[in-house]
Amino acid sequence: MSSPAPHASCPVRKLDPEASAGGPPLEHVRGDGPERFVVRSFDVARQVLREPEATTQAGFGAEGVLAGSQTPRKVRAGRTRSAMRPPILFLEGAQHRDQRKAAARFFAPKVTEGYRPMMETLAAELVDGIRAERAVDLSRLSMGMAVEVVARVVGLTASSRRGMSRRLSSLFDGDPLAAGSGLAGRLRAVRAGTATARFYWQDVKPAIRARRRKPQEDVISQLLSDGFRDLDVLTECLTYGAAGMVTTREFICVAAWHLFDDPALLARYRAGDREARQALLQETLRLEPVVGHLYRRLREPLVVAVEGVEQTLPAGALVDLDLRAANADGATVGEEPLSLCPARPLPRAVPPALMSFGDGHHRCPGAPIAIMESEIFLSALFAHDVVAEGPPRVAWNPVSQGYDLDRLMVRRAA
C-alpha cells in the first residue's frame, strides 16, 4: 500500500491500490477497441484538462448518461417530451459555461466565508457527542458535517438532515453504474433506484416546493429560475451530493487518520494558525486525492508536450488521467513525492492540492468550501484529547477510483 518514509518527519501515502508502481508520463496502452492513453504527468494532465474544445467528460458513467440524454422520453401514447438534462459535471461548451456562471456566486469567497459561523457551530455539536465510554464512527460524524454544509449551499433544507445523511449514504454505497450482470447486479441496481426515489421524494421534492414558494440564494432556486424541471433538479442534487458530501467525508477521515497516526504531524496541526492548518490539509489532499482518476474522450486530435517533445493524441482516444501519479510527479512536487510534507515548495501557478480538485473548466467550484469545512471540523475534533481505536476499513470505489473509508472509531481519552 505504501513505501517506507524517507524521513520520520514526513509520513507517507496510506492509500494507493496501484502501490505507486509508476510508469512513463504518457503511456499508450494498446489493446482492442479505441486507443487509450494513461497520463501520469502533472503538466500533461493540465494540458489535457485545459482543452475544453478538444475533450469531453468520459468518467463517472458520463458517456452512458449523455447517450441516454439524447433520447426523448415517452410520457403518453403518441407523445414524447425532451430528454433529461445532463448534470453540470457532464456538460461542455456554452451550456456548461452558462450553468457554471449562474452557480458561481454561491461559491464566491465572501459567500464561502459567510458559512464559517454555521460550520463552527455544527462541528462543535458533532464533536460534543464523542464520549470516552463508547467509540463512534468518524465517517458518520464527517458525513453529518458534509451533508449540512452542502444542503445549505444547494438548498436541501426542507427535510431532516440526519435522515438525508442516511439516505445519501445508502445511495452512494457501491456503484450503481457498474452493478454488473446477473441477479446480484440487478439487485444492486434496484437498491440504487429505491435509494434515489427516497432521496427525491423526501429531500429534493420538499426543497423544490419550498423554493417555488419562496426562492432563496441557493442552487435549487437558481435552477428553478432557469427553467429546470423537477427531475433535472434531482440530477443536479445527486451531482452535488456525490461531489460535495461524499468526497468531503472521505477526505476528513483520511486526514484524521494521518493526524491520529503521527503525533508530530498532529502537534504541528494543533500549533498552527488557520492558514497553516489549511496548508497541511492541502498537502494531505495532494497525497491522498479522493478521486483517483479522471477520464476524457478526445473529439479531435490533441497535441501535448511531454518532457519537451510534442506528441499527437488521436481523435476518439480515451485519456486516463492518473491523479495519484500526477499529484506525486517529482518534476512538479520535488523530493519525496509520496510523503506528506507540509509547506512543500511548489512552482508558481501550481495549486497546493495539485489535481485533487481537477483543473480547467471542470475544476471543482466548491474546493474552498471543502478545505474550510475540513479544517473547522478537524480543529474542533483535535481541540479535545481524542484517540482512534485503529485504522479505518478501506474499500475502493469503481466510479471515482478513490477510497471509501468507514469504521474509523474514535473516542475521548479516559
C-alpha positions in Angstrom: 0.0 0.0 0.0 2.9 2.4 0.7 6.6 2.7 0.8 8.8 3.4 3.8 9.1 7.0 4.8 12.4 8.6 3.8 12.3 10.8 7.0 10.4 10.4 10.2 9.1 13.9 9.8 7.2 13.1 6.6 4.6 10.3 6.9 3.9 8.5 3.6 0.8 7.9 1.5 -1.5 5.5 3.1 -3.9 4.7 0.2 -2.7 3.6 -3.2 -4.3 0.5 -4.8 -1.7 0.6 -7.5 1.2 0.6 -5.0 2.8 3.6 -6.7 4.0 1.4 -9.4 4.9 4.4 -11.6 5.3 4.5 -15.3 6.1 6.9 -18.1 4.5 10.4 -18.1 2.3 9.4 -21.1 1.7 5.7 -21.9 -0.1 4.4 -25.0 -2.0 1.3 -23.8 -2.5 -1.0 -26.7 -5.4 -3.4 -26.9 -8.8 -4.0 -28.5 -11.2 -1.1 -29.0 -10.5 2.6 -29.1 -7.0 3.8 -28.3 -6.2 4.6 -24.7 -3.5 6.7 -23.1 -2.6 7.0 -19.4 -1.2 10.3 -18.2 0.9 10.3 -15.1 2.5 13.8 -15.5 1.0 16.8 -13.8 2.0 19.1 -16.7 0.5 16.8 -19.4 -2.7 16.2 -17.3 -3.2 20.0 -17.0 -2.7 20.4 -20.8 -5.5 17.9 -21.4 -7.9 19.4 -18.9 -7.4 22.9 -20.3 -8.5 21.9 -23.8 -12.3 22.1 -23.4 -13.0 22.2 -27.2 -11.0 19.0 -27.8 -12.2 16.9 -25.0 -15.4 15.6 -23.4 -16.1 14.0 -20.0 -15.7 10.3 -20.1 -15.7 9.4 -16.4 -18.4 8.7 -13.8 -20.5 6.9 -16.3 -20.7 10.1 -18.4 -20.8 8.6 -21.8 -23.7 6.3 -21.0 -25.6 9.2 -19.3 -25.0 11.5 -22.3 -26.1 8.9 -24.8 -29.3 8.4 -22.8 -30.0 12.1 -22.5 -30.2 12.4 -26.3 -33.2 10.0 -26.4 -36.7 11.7 -26.0 -38.8 10.1 -23.2 -42.3 8.8 -23.9 -44.9 10.1 -21.5 -48.1 9.1 -23.2 -49.2 7.2 -26.3 -48.1 9.2 -29.3 -46.4 11.9 -27.3 -42.8 12.5 -26.1 -41.0 15.1 -24.0 -37.5 16.3 -24.3 -34.8 14.1 -22.7 -33.5 14.8 -19.2 -30.7 17.4 -18.9 -27.2 16.0 -18.2 -25.7 17.3 -14.9 -23.3 20.2 -15.0 -20.4 17.7 -14.4 -21.1 16.2 -17.9 -21.8 19.4 -19.9 -19.4 21.1 -22.3 -19.4 24.3 -24.3 -21.9 27.1 -23.9 -24.2 25.0 -21.8 -21.5 24.3 -19.3 -20.3 27.9 -19.3 -23.8 29.3 -18.7 -24.7 27.0 -15.9 -21.3 27.3 -14.2 -21.5 31.1 -14.4 -25.0 31.0 -12.9 -23.8 28.9 -9.9 -20.5 30.8 -9.4 -21.9 33.3 -7.0 -22.8 30.6 -4.5 -19.1 29.7 -4.2 -17.6 33.2 -4.2 -15.0 33.9 -1.4 -17.3 36.3 0.5 -20.2 33.9 0.4 -18.0 30.9 1.3 -16.6 32.8 4.4 -20.2 33.5 5.4 -20.7 29.8 6.1 -17.9 29.8 8.7 -20.1 30.5 11.8 -22.6 27.8 10.8 -19.7 25.3 10.3 -18.1 26.1 13.6 -21.3 25.7 15.5 -22.1 22.4 13.7 -18.6 21.0 14.2 -18.7 21.7 17.9 -22.1 20.0 18.2 -20.9 16.9 16.3 -17.7 16.6 18.3 -19.5 17.1 21.6 -21.2 13.7 21.0 -17.9 11.9 21.3 -17.6 10.2 24.7 -14.9 8.1 26.5 -17.1 5.2 27.2 -18.3 4.5 23.7 -16.4 4.9 20.4 -18.2 6.5 17.4 -17.5 6.2 13.7 -15.8 9.3 12.4 -17.2 8.7 8.9 -20.7 9.1 10.3 -19.8 12.4 12.0 -18.0 13.8 9.0 -20.9 12.8 6.7 -23.2 14.8 9.0 -20.9 17.8 8.6 -20.7 17.5 4.8 -24.4 17.0 4.4 -25.3 20.1 6.4 -22.8 22.3 4.5 -23.8 21.1 1.0 -27.5 21.2 2.0 -27.2 24.9 2.8 -25.4 25.7 -0.5 -27.7 23.7 -2.7 -30.9 24.4 -0.8 -31.8 21.0 0.5 -33.1 22.4 3.8 -36.7 21.3 3.9 -36.1 17.8 5.3 -34.4 16.1 8.2 -30.6 16.4 7.7 -30.0 13.2 9.7 -32.4 11.3 7.5 -30.9 12.8 4.4 -27.5 11.7 5.6 -28.7 8.1 5.9 -30.4 8.2 2.5 -27.3 9.6 0.8 -25.0 7.1 2.5 -27.3 4.3 1.2 -27.4 5.9 -2.3 -23.7 6.2 -2.7 -22.9 2.8 -1.1 -21.4 0.9 -4.1 -21.5 1.6 -7.8 -25.0 1.5 -9.4 -23.4 2.5 -12.8 -21.2 -0.6 -12.8 -23.5 -3.0 -11.0 -22.7 -5.8 -13.4 -24.9 -8.6 -14.8 -26.8 -11.4 -13.2 -29.1 -11.4 -10.1 -26.6 -9.6 -7.8 -26.2 -6.8 -10.4 -29.9 -6.4 -10.8 -30.5 -6.3 -7.1 -27.8 -3.6 -6.7 -29.5 -1.6 -9.4 -32.9 -1.9 -7.8 -31.5 -0.8 -4.4 -29.8 2.2 -6.1 -33.1 3.1 -7.7 -35.0 2.8 -4.5 -32.5 5.0 -2.7 -32.7 7.6 -5.4 -36.5 7.6 -5.2 -36.4 8.1 -1.4 -33.9 11.0 -1.8 -36.1 12.6 -4.4 -39.4 12.3 -2.5 -38.1 13.0 1.0 -35.4 15.6 0.3 -35.4 17.1 -3.2 -39.2 17.4 -3.8 -39.8 19.3 -0.4 -36.9 21.6 -1.2 -38.4 22.4 -4.7 -41.8 23.1 -3.2 -40.3 25.4 -0.6 -38.1 27.3 -3.2 -41.1 27.7 -5.6 -43.0 29.4 -2.8 -40.0 31.5 -1.6 -36.8 31.5 -3.7 -33.5 31.7 -1.7 -29.9 32.4 -2.5 -29.1 28.8 -3.3 -28.5 26.4 -6.2 -32.0 24.9 -6.4 -33.6 28.4 -6.6 -31.3 29.3 -9.4 -32.1 26.0 -11.3 -35.8 26.6 -11.0 -35.5 30.2 -12.2 -33.6 28.8 -15.2 -36.5 26.5 -16.1 -35.2 23.2 -14.8 -37.8 20.5 -14.3 -38.0 18.6 -11.0 -36.1 15.5 -12.2 -33.4 17.7 -13.7 -33.0 19.4 -10.3 -32.7 15.9 -8.8 -29.9 15.1 -11.2 -28.0 18.2 -10.1 -28.6 17.4 -6.4 -27.2 14.0 -6.9 -24.1 15.5 -8.6 -23.6 18.0 -5.7 -24.2 15.2 -3.2 -21.5 13.0 -4.7 -19.1 15.8 -5.4 -19.6 17.8 -2.1 -20.8 15.4 0.5 -19.2 12.0 -0.1 -15.8 13.3 -1.1 -15.5 15.7 1.8 -16.5 12.9 4.2 -13.7 10.7 2.8 -11.1 13.4 3.0 -11.9 14.4 6.6 -11.5 10.7 7.5 -8.2 10.2 5.7 -6.8 13.5 7.1 -7.8 12.5 10.7 -6.2 9.1 10.1 -2.9 10.7 9.3 -3.1 13.0 12.3 -4.0 10.2 14.7 -1.1 8.1 13.4 1.6 10.8 13.6 2.0 12.7 16.9 4.4 15.2 15.3 2.0 16.0 12.5 -0.8 16.4 15.0 1.2 18.7 17.1 2.1 20.8 14.1 -1.6 20.9 13.2 -2.7 22.0 16.7 0.0 24.6 16.9 -0.6 26.2 13.5 -2.9 29.1 12.7 -5.8 28.7 10.3 -3.6 29.3 7.2 -1.0 26.7 8.4 -3.7 24.1 9.2 -5.3 24.5 5.8 -1.9 24.2 4.1 -1.3 21.0 5.9 -4.7 19.7 4.7 -4.0 20.7 1.1 -0.8 18.7 1.2 -2.7 15.8 2.7 -5.2 16.0 -0.2 -2.4 16.2 -2.7 -1.0 12.9 -1.3 -4.4 11.3 -0.9 -6.7 12.5 -3.7 -10.3 11.3 -3.1 -10.9 10.9 -6.8 -8.1 8.7 -8.2 -8.6 9.0 -12.0 -10.3 11.4 -14.4 -11.2 10.4 -17.9 -11.6 12.4 -21.1 -12.6 11.4 -24.6 -10.9 13.3 -27.5 -13.2 14.6 -30.1 -10.4 15.9 -32.2 -6.6 15.3 -32.3 -4.8 16.9 -29.4 -1.1 17.9 -29.4 0.6 17.7 -25.9 4.1 18.4 -24.9 5.7 15.5 -23.0 9.1 16.5 -21.4 9.6 19.0 -24.2 8.6 16.6 -27.1 5.3 17.1 -28.9 3.0 14.1 -29.3 -0.4 13.9 -31.0 -3.2 12.0 -29.4 -5.8 10.9 -32.0 -9.4 11.8 -32.1 -11.6 9.2 -30.3 -8.9 8.2 -27.9 -9.7 7.7 -24.2 -7.3 9.6 -21.9 -6.9 8.3 -18.4 -5.6 10.9 -16.1 -4.0 9.1 -13.1 -4.4 11.8 -10.4 -2.4 9.8 -7.8 0.5 9.7 -10.1 0.2 13.3 -11.3 0.0 14.5 -7.7 3.2 12.6 -7.0 5.1 13.8 -10.1 8.6 14.6 -8.9 9.1 17.0 -11.7 6.5 19.2 -10.2 6.4 18.5 -6.4 10.1 17.9 -5.9 11.7 15.5 -3.4 9.8 12.8 -1.5 6.7 13.0 -3.7 5.0 10.1 -1.8 5.5 11.8 1.6 3.2 14.2 3.4 5.4 17.3 3.9 3.6 20.5 5.0 4.9 23.7 3.5 6.2 21.8 0.4 7.7 24.3 -2.1 5.8 24.2 -5.4 6.3 26.1 -8.7 4.2 29.2 -9.2 0.7 28.6 -10.5 0.6 25.1 -9.1 -2.1 24.8 -6.6 -1.1 23.1 -3.2 -3.5 20.2 -3.8 -2.4 19.8 -7.4 -5.0 17.8 -9.3 -7.2 16.8 -6.4 -9.9 19.3 -7.3 -9.4 18.8 -11.1 -8.3 21.6 -13.4 -9.6 23.7 -16.3 -13.2 24.4 -16.9 -14.4 21.5 -14.8 -12.3 22.3 -11.7 -14.4 21.8 -8.6 -16.0 25.1 -7.7 -16.5 24.0 -4.1 -12.8 23.5 -3.3 -12.5 26.4 -0.9 -15.6 25.3 1.0 -14.3 21.7 1.3 -11.0 22.8 2.7 -12.6 25.2 5.1 -15.1 22.8 6.5 -12.5 20.1 6.8 -10.2 22.4 8.8 -13.1 23.6 11.0 -14.2 20.0 11.8 -10.8 18.6 12.4 -9.8 21.6 14.6 -13.0 21.1 16.7 -12.1 17.3 16.9 -8.5 17.8 17.9 -9.3 20.6 20.4 -10.1 17.6 22.6 -8.0 14.6 23.7 -9.3 12.0 21.3 -7.9 8.7 20.3 -8.6 6.2 17.5 -9.2 2.5 18.1 -7.3 1.5 15.0 -7.2 2.2 11.2 -10.5 2.6 9.2 -11.9 0.0 7.0 -10.8 0.7 3.4 -12.8 -0.1 0.2 -12.2 1.2 -3.4 -14.9 2.9 -5.4 -15.0 1.8 -9.0 -16.7 5.0 -10.2 -14.3 7.6 -8.6 -11.3 5.2 -8.5 -10.9 6.6 -5.0 -11.2 5.3 -1.4 -14.2 4.7 0.7 -13.4 4.8 4.4 -15.5 3.8 7.4 -15.2 2.4 10.9 -12.6 4.9 11.9 -13.7 4.5 15.5 -12.8 7.4 17.8 -13.5 8.2 21.5 -12.3 10.7 24.1 -9.3 9.6 26.1 -10.3 8.3 29.5 
